[in-house]
Amino acid sequence: MTIDRISNGPLGPIDPSGGQGRTPAAIGEASARSVAIAVVGRIAAELSVTGGQADVLGADPYRLRELTDAVAEALPGANPAALGELERAIEGLAGAIAADMAGSVDGRTIERLDHAVAGYAPAREGVDGVTEFLNETAQRVADAH
């Protein structure tokens, strides 16, 4: 099994200027990919596959709080309850990705995530739409395994 360099992924930060779009699908996909890279990177570091990245990741190994804050900043005006649901959706996706990686020895977790996010557009807008997107993506990752 080989794991590609984590830093070579197609990710960038969520664009708060709206240049890349602020649709729930665009923000959801960026969030899902960020969670996947963080989870895969952390697990690879724990298995000593990536050579010492574990120290860089700090106390919040998947950086989920940071990601929740970035999504909330990109979609201002969400109420605290919606942000709580968003955080739970992000944590649920992290769990689905970690379970997929732990349960598979084929190294295709990121590929399964790519298939899970392809073509899905949430019915709701704003933070609720991003939450819906992440919950659906977590379910699709779990179902693909």
N, C-alpha and C positions, 0 to 999 in steps of 0.2 A: 504494500500500500504506500502510495506517496501522497503527500499533502503539498499543494502549491504554496508558494510564499504568500502569506496572509496579506502583505502590503500590495500585492499585484492585482487586487480585486477592482471592480468597476465603481467603487464607492467614492463619494465625496461628501462633504457636509451638506446638510439640508440647506437649501438656498433661501434665506429669509427675504431676499429682494423680490422673489417671485419670478426670477428670470427663467427658472426651469419649471415653473408651475407650482401652484399651491393646492392642487386638487388632492382630495383624500387618497386617491390611488397613487399619485406621485409621492406624497409624503409617506404613505404607508409602505410603498415599495422601498424607499430610501431607509425607512426605519427598520423594515424586515431585514434588509441586507446588512445594516449596521449591527443589528442584534446577532445575525448569523456570523459575521466576521469576528465579533467580540467573543461569542461562545466558542467557535471553532478555534480561535487563537488561544483562548484560555485553556481549553482542553489539550490542545497541542503542546502548550507550554508545560502543563502539568505532566504530560507524558514525555517531556524533555525532547520533543520533536523539533521545536523552533529555537532552541538554544537561549534560554534565559529571559524570555519575555514575561515570565510570571512576575518578576519584580516591578516591571513597568506598569502593570495593570492595577496595582494598589488594592485598597480595601474593598472597592466595588468592582469585583473582577470582570463583570460584563458591562460595566458603565451604563446600567439601565436607567439610573436616576438622571444622568446627564442626557441621555437620549429622550427621556420623557420631558425634560425641561426644554430641549431643542424643539420638539414637536409643539409644545405649549406656546413657545415663543413664535413659531411659524404661524400658528392659528390662535391669535389672541382672543380673549373674551370667553373662554370656556369656563364653566363653573367647576368648583372643586370636586363635585361628584363625578363629572365627566372626566376630569383629570385622573381621578382614582381608578376609574374603569380603564382608561388608557394605560396607566401604569400596570394594572393587572394583565391587560392584553399583551403588553411588552414582555412581562415576566412569563406569561403562558407560552409565548412564541419562543422565548429563550429555553424554556423547559422542553418544548417539542423538538427544537433543534438539537439540544444536548442529548435527548433520548434517541434521536435519529443517529447521531454520531456515535453514541455508545452502543447502539444496537446493530450497527452496520460496520462491516470491515472493508467496505468497498471505496471509502473516501469520496462518496458522491453527495454528501449532505448539501453543499452549496448548489450543486446541479438540481437536486430535488427542490430546493428553495426557489430556484429560477423557474422551474415548472409550476410551482405553487402560486407564484405571483403573476404569472403570465396571463394577461387578458382579463383579470378580475377587476371589476369596477364596483365599489360599494354604492349602495342605494342612498345612503345618508351623506350629509355634508359636514364639514368642519371636523372637530375632534371626534365626534361620534362616528363619522365615516372612516377616519383613520383607525379607530378602535375596531370597527366592524372588519376592516381590511386585515388587521393583524390577527384577529380571532379566526377569520376564515383561512388565512395563510397557515396558522398553527394547525388547524384541522387538516388542511390539505397536506402539510408535511407529515403529520401523523398517519394519514391515510395512505400516503405514498410508500411508507415503510411497511 
